[in-house]
Amino acid sequence: MPLHSGTVVASDLDRTLIYSAAALGLAMPDEYAPRLLCVEVHEARPLSYLTEEAGRLLVELADTARFVPTTTRTRKQYRRISLPGRVPRYAICANGGHLLVDGRTDHDWHAEMRRRLDDGCAPLAEVRAHLAATADPDWLRKERIAEELFAYLVVDRDRLPAGWVKELAVWAEERGWTVSLQGRKIYAVPKPLRKSAALAEVVRRTGAQSVLAAGDSLLDADLLMAADAGWTPGHGELADTGWTAPHVTALPTAGVAAGEEILRHMLVRVER
């Protein structure tokens, strides 16, 4: 079936379409678990999966619409992923800070995002210093800077004090930054750095007439709001906070099965 360029399908990856072993959420006896397809290897170890049925659906979807992976991952982290099906022409990385075209960085887009960051929020150095001053080594496992655009912490969730993330979010909001807690990671991202901004550029370049989207975290809310229709899984920040919108369907399914259900809904919508 030929590619239908009139529809762009922009989807978050981690905990939306692909899942680590710890995030699979298979609430069933092992003998009934679905067959899994490994789509990411890191340091010679399998890292991320989707169900084999989700892989089949993604192949079909990528043949009928313009599928755009849309992730907070860095370019290096994204390139570890090998999804089944047609290789995407466009991919959005670093929460919109980088736009890849045929696998290569669009430097003009990145320069535009840098200009927006210079005008719209506190500098990364200030946020990084605050994180270093307030994070406790008792629960902090790693501190990382992603593409010199934003920061994130890897933490021990069991030891993370109640209220720390909310306090950080209040501090960051006053400085034009957003905080998101996803699994063991706490992200601090400048507000101008939005997935929807890069999505708008893809829509402009392709002339797409409709947009579908999916995501699970607060960093996906703007992406979902920019779509004509969207879906969220039954887990993650958006599900936990009850976030939704009139054109967004909050699915009850959680774990890796949610990725499969999201793809099924997207494919039905495209084939209409």
Beta strands, then each sheet from edge to edge (+ up, - down):
strand 1: 7-11
strand 2: 19-20
strand 3: 36-42
strand 4: 45-51
strand 5: 66-69
strand 6: 90-93
strand 7: 98-101
strand 8: 104-105
strand 9: 140-146
strand 10: 150-155
strand 11: 177-182
strand 12: 185-190
strand 13: 210-214
strand 14: 229-232
strand 15: 248-250
sheet 1: 5+ 1+ 13+ 14+ 15+
sheet 2: 2+ 4- 3+
sheet 3: 6+ 7- 8+
sheet 4: 9+ 10- 12+ 11-
end
